[in-house]
Amino acid sequence: MSTATLTQTTCFHCGNDCAESPILFDEKPFCCEGCKSVYEVLNANQLCQYYDLTQAPGQSPRLSRLEFLDNPDIAAQLLEFTDGTMATATFYVPSIHCSSCLWLLENLYKLAPAIRSSRVDFLKKHVHLTFRIADVSLRQVAELLTSVGYEPLISLNDVVQESEKPSYRPLLYRLAVAGFCSGNIMLFSFPEYLGLDDPAFKQLFGYLNLLLATPVVFYSGSGYFTSVWKALRRGMINIDLPILLGFGTAYARTIYEVFTQTGAGYSDSVSGLIFFLLTGKWFQQKTYDFLSFERDYKSYFPLAVMKLTGAKETPVPVASLKKGDRIRVRNAELIPADGILYKGSATIDYSFVTGESEPEAKKAGMLLYAGGKQIGESIELEVVREVSQSYLTQLWNNDAFRKGQVSRIRSFADQVGQWFTYVVLSMAFLVGTYWYVNEPSKAVNAFTAILIVACPCVLSLSYPFALGHGMRIFGKLKFYLKNADVIEQMAACDTIVFDKTGTLTSTEAARPVEEFRLPLDEMEYALVASLAAQSAHPLSRKLSKYLSETMTLPVENFTEIAGQGVKGLVYGQSVKIGSRAFVHPSISGESDAEGSAVHVSIDHVYRGAFRFRNQFREGIEDMLNALQNDRKLYLLSGDNDAARADLQRWFPQNGQMVFECHPQQKLDFIRQLQAQGHRILMIGDGLNDAGALKQADVGIAVTDDTIQFTPSSDAILEAGALNRLPDFLKYSKFAMRLIHFSFVISLMYNCIGLSYGVTGNLSPIVAAILMPVSSATMVLIATIGMRWKAGQMFAKALSAPGRRSVERP
């Protein structure tokens, strides 16, 4: 911890004025008991590294009355999940403002061991906490946040509206001061501009200009001082250093010339420079916030859930669920909204929410929280709180499911930015020295202009804007990406691996051929239908639809084995349906040449099978024809090889199709291809393919009408849009070419700007104007380019009637 005291009148914790009587503790001044208490807490828990990150980083805590959080009804509205032991909640903390805040809030577990984890969304100012509610209450968690200076803004509305909007006031205040002073400095500089040499006017206006330039430098430009100081304290040099050196040098030269009466100085250049720099910063913040809004708004995937109306089952978007609706959740499906269990035996896996993988048994009448996954028979819930799709998106983006892939484009931009600063500083000093020796009047202009015009930040603009717009376009086309980096990974994939059942083949109900040694009676149909209704596997759903008119019976001891089948006790009788090997291994020699089969045994007696003819999705032939031209295709299916002849023309070589493939075999197959240097795009239904989807460089889960939540996937694709996959890949490649083009334009801009800067003929204020212009150019290239290509490739789909009804929650 730094032991340096700031001043006797500045609070060591928050930096506020301590007035005339500071509170001294540990040889450090504090403005109030609250700040002193926070320091004592941090010091006692060895967390004073907080003060090393930023000088006086803390917020002065305000005393607040949080007793109302002890009310169970109010606490229940704020808790996102609780099982009596663990609980999760998200607080909006408006005082989050810097990296020190993030560091402290993510180390809360050191202050209170009952807090298991805390994650901060810096842009939204949200703190998501998981804690042991048996050891610490919601009120105590809120009081802990308040005690360390981060009082949560608690609202019982679903969304904090106005208060959550980013505040531009500090930036706008600095911009206003810079604009006012710059305008007046230019007015006072008219005698100099017009060549009037009256010494009295020249001296008076020189002092007035210097007086006006001072608040511009030290107030409007304070952000640059702070940024550079933070970086230097960590032993780093950031991009703000050249800019600070630029206007700092011009200001110092102004002081010298004004007081020695050797010139008018550079007050107009300094004030104009800072004004245009802040204008560029405001523009950049606004555009980033717009992009963030688009990301938040468009990334909510409109998956569906089975809503029950009487005895009828209807798939509806999760966003349309209302309080009081009844829904059905099958095995391995996600609970999309908080609800009361009223039918079935629930075994809930809350690992997506808490990280704890031990399933919890729930009885009828108990509350089930959104984010849990049902393991076992289907259950029916009554919704008690409307779905928050932002919460589902948060689960999807959980760090536990990230693959750790590094963006090559971002790495390139970071490396360029790292070395660019050193190169620019060296060039500026060399050029400044050259002109100081040969023509001193140009030295300051050349030195300052080089530092300002050579800005590598434009390199990093094209990446988020191009891919952010691409992500938004994909969302409109029912292709929902976890994050924008997936587009880059897609463009790099050279091999595509398909699952067959539920991916290439349709889950639409088709009348099967019944092949039974002894025909099933009405009761036996009911046994099979009741068991099939518990599973979300494509073949189970086909069979369930086919037997939809059959009565349903209670199921006990339901078990689903991925890639094999399901079993359970139905009305006291043992029933198994699935692959032949799973249902009755001793039965062999049966041919499944006509398609996929669901074999049946009742009370350990093999009865026969329902045989479904392979029914490929619409447009699959054209899709495979387009993909095989420039990529290697593979098929991995847990089903039999009945479709081999139909698929042979797209997978002609030996080993391109593997049938009767278990989930672990799919995962191993992906690993083998990656070991050979291939980059793999895996497309599956998310049920038996979870491991393979996570292992692949890009995993896409195809969904029809159920909320098959596969957090290990990188994207969710509505089945009806699967035939657009070749166009999605082409669009991804175009996005990367556009980013490369933007990089070239950015480098050309820097080279041209530097060539003028080294001659000493480029004014610093012109350089400052060029900075936001170059940023705007990068944004326009990304925006116009991506929209133009989308209009060219997807015009009909984007303008299709009814699209908007499914694009948003």
N, C-alpha and C positions, 0 to 999 in steps of 0.2 A: 504494500500500500504506500502511496506517495505520502510523505510526512510534511510536505510543504503547505503552509497555511496561505490561503488566498489573500485575504486582508483582514484587518481587525473589524471591518464593518460588513463583510460579505459572508453569508452563511456557508459553511463548509459543505453542507448537504445539498441545498437547493440553489445557492447562489444569490438569494435575495438579500436586500439590505437589512442589516441587523439593527438599524437605528442607532441610538446612543448607548444602549446597554445590552450588548450581546451576551448570550449565555455561553460561558466557557466550560468545555468538558474535554479532557484528554488533550489540552493545549490547542483546542480548535473552537472557533466561534460558531454559534448556531443562533438562528433568528427566533426560534420558539422551542417549547418543550417537545413538540411533535417531531421536529427534525432531529433533535438530540436523541429522542427515543428510537427513531429509525436507525441512527448511527450506532446506538448501543446494541440493538438487535443484530445488525449486520456484523458488528465487531465481535459480538459474542459467538456468532456462528461462522466466523472466519470467512466472511463474504465481502470484505472491504476491497477486493479486486474491482468491485463495482465503481469505486472512485478512480481507479486507474484508467477505465475505459474512456471517461469523459470528465472534464473538470466540472465540478458541481452539477452532477447529472440528475439529482433527485427532484422530486416534487414535494412541496410542503403538504403534509397530510392534514386533512380537515376532519374534525370530529363529526361523526355522523351517527344517527340513531338507527340501528339495523335490527331492533328487536322484532320488527314485523316479520323477519325471515324465520322466526321460530314458529310462526303459524303454519301448521301442516298443509293447509290448502294453498297458501301462497308459495311455500317451498315446492309443492308438487308441480306448480305451473312453471317454475324456473328450472327444475331438475329435468335433464334430458333422459336420464336413466338412473335407476336405483334397484338393487336387489336385496336391500337390507344391510349389505356389507359394503359394496362398492357403489359409487354414484358419480355421475358426470354432469357438469354444468358449464355453460359458456357465459362469460360476463363481458359487457362492453365497457372498456376502460379508456375514456377520452384523453387521459393525461399521458398515454404512451407517446413518446416523441423521439426517441433515439435508440441507438444500439445498446446503451447501458440499461435502458428500461427492459428491452427484450432479454438481455442477459439475466437481470435480476428476477424477472417474472418466470423465466424458465428454470430458475434455481430455487423456486419456492419450497421444494421438497426438503431442502436443507434447513429451512426455517421451521417447517412443520412436517415431521416424518409421515403423518397421516395422509399427506398429499402425495399420491403415487406418481403423477406426472402433470405437467402444465405445458401447453403449446400456445404460442402467440402468433396470431395473424396480424402482422405489423400494419398492413394497409388498412384493414378493417378495424384495427384496434380491439380485437377480440382476444380474450384469454380463455382457452378451453382447458378445464381442470378435471382430473380423475382423482377421487379421494375416497378414503375409507370412512363412510358415514357413521360407522359405529364409534369412531375415535374423534371425529371432528364434524360439527354441524355445518350446514350451508351458511348460517349466520357467522360462525367463527371463520370460515374461509373468506367471506366478504370483509370481515373485520381485519383479518390478516392483510388483505390487499390494501385496505384503507390505512392500516398502521404503517405500512412501508411507503405510503404516498401515492397509491394507485387506487383511489376510491372508485368502485364500479358504479356506472350509471344504470340503475335497475329500473326496468320498465316491464310491466306485465303484458304489454302489447307484444305481438310476434316479432316486430321489427322496430328498432329505434330509428326513426325516420330522419328528421332534420339534423339531429345531433350527430348522426353517423356520417353525414356528408363531409368530405374533406374541407378543412378551413383554409382559405387562401388569404385571410386577412393579414397575417404578418408579411407575407410576400407582397401583397398589394400595397401595404403601407410603405414598405421600402421602395417599391416601384414608384409610388406617388411622390415621395420625397425626391427620388432621383430625377423624375420627370420635371417637377417644379423647379428644382435647382438648376437642372441642365438648361431649361428654357430661359431662365433669367441670366445664367452665365453667358449664353449666346447673345442675349440682348446687350449685356454690359460689354461684350467683346466687339461690338460693331465699330467703335473707333479703331480698334486694331485691324479688323477686317477691311475697313475703308482707308487705311493708311494714314490716319490722323495721328500726328506725332506730338500732341500737346502733352508735356511731361506730367502736368497736374492730373489730367484725366486718366492718363495711362497708369499712373501710380494708384489713384483712387480705385479705378475699375479692377486693377490687378489684385488689390487687397479684398475688394468685394467678391471677386470671383473665387479667390482662395477661401474666403469665409464660407461661401456657398458650397464649394467643393468638399469641404471638410466633413459635414454630415453625410454627404453622398458616399464618401470613402468609408467612414467609420460606422455609419448606421446602415445605409443601403447595401454596402459591400461587406457587412459584418459576417454574412454567411460564408464567404470565402475565407475569412480569417479563421472562423471556427472549424471549417472543414479541413483546412491545411494543418491547423494546430492538432486536431485529433489524429490525423494521419501521421504527423511527425512524432507524436507521443508514442505511436506504435512502431516507429522505425520505418514508416512507409512514405512514399511520395505519390500523391494522387494528381488527377488531371486539373484540380483547381489551383495547384501551385504555380504553373506558368501564368495563369490568368491573374493571380494575386501579384506575382512579380511584375506583370505588365502594368497594371494600373498603379501599383505601389511605386514603381520606378518613375512613372509619369508624374505622380503626385509629389514625390520627393524633389524631382527636377523643378516642378512648379514653385515649391516653397523657396528653393534656391534662387530662381530667376526673379521672383517677386521681391524678395527681401534684399537682393543685391542689385536690383534695378537693371539686370542684364537682359531681360526679355519678359514676355507676357505669360510665360508658362503654358501648361497644357490643361488648365481647368476645364475648358470646353470638351476636350477629348476625353478626359477622365470621367466627367459626369455623363457625357453621352455614351461612353463605353459601358459604364455600369448600368445605365438605363436600358440599353439594348441587350446586355447580358441577362438582366432580370426579365426583360420581355421574352427572351428566348427560353428562360427557365419556366416562366409562367405558361408559355405555349406547350412546352414539353410535358409539364405536369398535367395540364388539361387533356392533352392527347393520350397520355398514359392512363389517366382516370377513365377516359372514354373507352379505351381498349379493355381496361379491367372490368368496366360495366358490361361490355359486350361478352367478355369471358364468363362472368358470373351469370349473366342472363341467358346465354345460349347453351351453357354446358349442362343444364338440367335435362337429363334424358327422360323422355316421356314413356317410360316402361309402363306396362299394364299389370293389373291385378284382377283376380276373379271376384267380381261383386255378385252377391247372392240376392236375388229378388224372388222370394218364395222358394220354389224348388229349382228355379232357373239360374244358370251360371252365365254371366256376361263379362267379357274382358273390357275393362275401362282403364284409362290413364290414371296413374296414381294421384296426379294433381287434382283430379275431379272428385276424389273421395271427400265426403262430408261426415261430420259427427253424426253417429247413429247408423251409418252404413254397415252392412255385414259383408265380410270378405272371407275367402277361403285361401289358406296358405298351405301348399304341399311340401313334401319332403325336399330339403335343400333350398327352399325359397326364402327370400328375405321378408321380414315383417316391415311393411312400408310406412306404417303409422301406429302410434300408440293405440292399443285396443284391449278390451276385456275378453278373455277366453270364455266362450260359452259352449263350445262343443269340441270334443276330441281330447287326446292326451298330448300335452306339449312338452317337448324336450328342447330347450332353447340354447343355442350356442351364441353367446354374446362376445365372442373374441374380436369381432369387428369393432365393438364399442369399447371394451375394457382391456383387451389383450389377454384376458383369461380364457383358456380354451376348454375348461371343464363345463359340459352342458348342465343346464339347470332344469329340473322337472317342475312343471307348473300344473296346477289344478284349475278346474272350471271356476270362473269368478275372479281369477287373479289378473292383474294388469300386466300386459306384455309390452315392452318398449320397442320403438322403431329401431331397426338395425340388427335385431336378433335374427338368427337363422333357425328355422324349424328342422329338427332331425327326427324323423319318424313319420307316423301317419299324418294325413292332412288334418288341419284344425280350422275352426271357424271363429272369427273374432268380430266384435262390434267396435267400430272406430270411436275413440273418445277424444282424440285430438287430431286435427287435420294435418296432413303430411307436410313436412318441410323438406322440399327437394334439395335445398342447399345443405341440409344435414346429411342426406344420402350422398351428395357429391363430396362432402367432407370425408365421409367414410371411405369412399372410392379413392380419395387422394391421400389416405393415411400413409405415413412414412413406411409402415411395415410392408406395403405392397409395391414400393418403388423398386425398380430394377437396377438403379445406380448407373444407368448409362449416361455418359458424358457427351454433351453436344459438341461435335467437332467444330461447328461454325462459331459457337460461343467461345470455345477454347481459343480459336484463332483470333477472335476479336479481343479477348482478354490479353493474349500475348502481345498483340499489336499495341493495345492500350498501355501495357506495362512498359514496353520499350520506347513507345512513341514519346512519352514525357521526357525521358532522358535525352533522346535525340533532339527534341525541340529545344530543351534547355541549352544543350551544347551549341546548337546552331545559333540560337538567339545571342548567346554570349560572344561567339566568334564574330557574328555579323555586327553586333553592337560595338565590339572592340575595333573592328575594321573601320566602321564609319566614324567612330570617335577619333581615330588617328587621322583619317583622310578628310572627312567632312563632318565635323561635330554636330552641325545642325540636323543631320539625318539620323544620328545615332539613336536617340530616344524613340523616334518614329519606327525605325527598322526593328529595334529590339522589342518594342511593345507589340507591333503589328504581327511579328512572327509568333510571339507567345499566344496571341489571341486567335489568329486565323487558322493555325494548325491545331485543330481540335479532333481527336480520334473518337469523340463520343458519337459522332454520326455513324461510325461503323456499327455501333450496337443498336441503332434505331431500326434498321431494316429488318433485323431478325424477328423481334417481337411483333412488329406491325404486320409483316407479310404473313407469318404463321398464325398470328391472332385472327386476321381476316380469313385465312384459310380454315381455321377451326370454326369460325362463325358460319361460313358457307357450308361446310360439312354438316353442321348441326341442322341447318335448314333442309338438308337432303337426308336426314334421319341417320346420320353417321356421327356418333358422339364420342369425342376423344377425351381421354383423361387430362391431357395437357398438350400444349402446342408442340412440344418436342417430338411427339409421336409422328408428326408430319415428316420431320427430317429422317426419323428412323425408317418410316415407310419407304421414302424415296431411295434409301440405301439397300433395301432388301432385294436379293436376287433369286430367292427360292420361296415358293409358296406351298404350304402343307395344308391340305383340307381334311376335315372330318367329313364323313358321308351322311350318316343318319341325322336328320334335323338341320343339316347345313346345306348340302347339295340337294338332298331330298326334302320334300315338303311334309309338313306336319298336318296338312289338311286331311280331314276324315275321308277315307276311301273304304268302300265295302271290301272286307277281306274274304279270302277263300278259307272256309272252315274245313280242316282235315282232322277229323276225330275218329278214333277207332269205335267209340261209342258216343253218339251225339249227346251234347250236354242238355240237361233239362233246365227248366226255368230257374230253379233254385241254384243250380251250378253256374248258370250265366250270372246270377246275382253275386255269387261268391267271387267270380273273376272280375266283374265290373267294380265291385267294392274295393278290391285290392289294387286294380289298375288306377283308380281315381286318386290314390294316395301319392302317386309318383308323377314327376314332371318330365320324365323321359319322353322323347318324341313318340316312340312306339306305344308307350303306356297311354299317352294322350290320344293317339289315334284309336286305340282300342276302347278307351273310355268314351270317346265320342260315338263310336260305333254301337256301344252298349248303353247309350245315354238314357234310353227309355226303361232300362232295367232298374228294379228297386235296389237301394243301397243298404248294406248291413254293417254293423259295427266291426271294426278291425282291431285286433290286439297283437302285440309283439311284432309290429311292422318293422321290417328291415330291408334296406336297399343296398345292394352291393354294386358299386360302380362298374359298369361295363358288363354286368352279368344278369342281374334281374332283381326281383323283389319277392318277399315272402311274408307270411303272417297268418294269424289265426282269424278266420272270418266265420262268425257265428259258430265258433267252437271247432271248425274244421281247418286242417293245415292246407294252405294253398300256396303254390309257387308258380310264378310266371317269369319268362325271360328266355335266355339262350338255351339251346338243347343241353349243353354241358352242365349248365347250372340247374336246370329243372330235373333232369334224370341222366346222369353221365353214362349209364349202362346202355341207353338207347343210341344207336349209331346207324349209319348208312342211309339216314333220311336225307333227301335232297331238298335244298332250299333254292332251287334254280329259278323259281318264279319270283323271288323277292325276299324281303325281310320277314322273319317269322317270330311270333311270340308263342313259345311252347308253354303248355299248361300241365300241372299235376295237382291232383286233389287227394288229400289224405295219402300222400306218397305213392299214388298210382298215376302213371303217365297216361294222359288222355288224348293228347294230340296238339295241334297248333292252329293259330290264326295266321294266315299267310297274307302279307300285304305286298302288292306289286310295287316295285320301285317307281316312284312318281317324282321326277326331278322338278325343281323350281323353274318357273318361267324365266327364260333368258339365259339359263345356265350354259347352253351350248355356245352361244355367241360369246359369253364371258370367258369360257375356257379356251375358245379359239383365239381370242385376243391376248390372253395371258401367256399362252404357250409360245408365242413368237419371241419373247425376250426374257422369259424366266423359266426355271426348272420347276415342274409341278410334281407333287407327291400327294397320295391319298392314303390316309390311315383310318381304318374303320373297325369298330368293334363288332360289326355285323359279319355275316357270311359273305362269300364271294359271288353271290348271285348277280351282282351288277358289273362283274368284271368285263363281260363282253360289251356292254353298253359304254363303258368308260375307257376301253382299250385304246381308242384313237387319241386320247389326250394324255394317257399314261402308258406309252407303248413299251418302254424298257422294263426289263425284269427288275423288280425291287421298287418301282415307282408306286405300286399299289400293295398295301399290306392289309389283309383282312383278319378278323377275329383277334384284333389287337387290344390288349388290356391297357388301362391308363398309364401304368408304369412303362409299358413298352413304347407308348407314344412319346413319353418324356425322354426315354433313352434314345429313341430314333432322332428326335430333335437335337439332342446333345451330340450325336454322331455327325450329323450334318454340320453343326457349328464347329466341331473339331476339324472338319475338312475346309474351313474358311468361309462357309456360306453364312449369309445373313438371312434369317428365317422370319417369314410372315406366316403365322399359324391362324387358321380360321376354324372355329369349332362352336358347339352349342353351349359351352360353358359348364356342362354337367360332368361328363367323363373326361373332359379335356383340360381341367383347371391347371394341372401340373404342367402340361405341354404349353398352354397359353402363357404361363408365367415364365417358363424357360425360354420361349421364343423371343427374338429381338422385338417383335411386335405381335401381340396376341389380340385377336378380334373375336369377341363373343357375339354370335348371331342369335337374335331373339325374335320370337313370333308374338305371342300374346301373354307371356308370363314374366314376372319380375325375377328372372334368373340372374341374380346379382353375383357377378364374378369379379371380385376386387383385384385379382391377379391379372385381369385383362387390361389392355391399354386402350381399348375402344369397344363400344357397343354398337352393333349395326342391326338395324331393323331388317328382317329377312327379305322384305319386298325390295330393298335397295341393294341386295347382294349383287345383282347383275350389273351394277354401276361400278364394281370394284376396279376394272381396268381404268376407267375415267378418274376414279379417286387417286390411283397410283400415278397417272399422268399429271394430274393437278398437283400432287405432292412434288413431283420432279420439277414442274414449272416453278413452284414456290422456291425451291432451292436455287434454280437458275436465276430467278429474279433477285434473290438475296446476293448471289455472286455478282450480278450486274450492278446492284446498289453499291457493293463494296468497291467495284472498279470506279464508279462515278465519284464515290467519296474520296478515294485515293487521288483521282484526277483533280478534284476540287482542292485538296490539300496541296498537291504539287503546284498547281497554278497560283494559289494564294501565296505559297512560300516563295515562288519565283518573283512575285511582285514585292513581297515583304523584304527580301534581301536587298533589293535595289533602293530601299528607303523611300519609295514613292507611294506606299500604301498607308493611308492614315489609319491610326488605331480605331477611330470611330467607324470607318468603313469596314474594318475587319470585324468589329462588333456587330454590325448590321448583317454581315455575311454569315455569322454563326447561326442565328435563327433561320435565315434563308436556307442554309444548307440542311438544317434539321427538317424544315418544312419540305424540302425537295425529297429527302429520304422517305418521309411519311407519304408524300404524294405518289412516289414511284411504287411503294408497297401497296398502297390503297387502290390506286387506279389500275395497277398491273393485275392484282389479284381479282378485282371486280371484273375487269375486262375479260380475263381468261374464264372466270366462272360464267359470265354471260355467254361466252362463246361455246362452252362445253355443256352447261346445265340450264340454258335459258328456259327450255320447256318445263323442266322439273321445278325450277325456282318460281315459275309463274303459274304452276298448276293450282286450280281452285281447291280450297280445303287444306292446303299445305299449312297455313298458319295455325290451324286448329290443333295440329300435332307437334308443331315445332317448339312450343313453349308450354310451361306448366300452367 
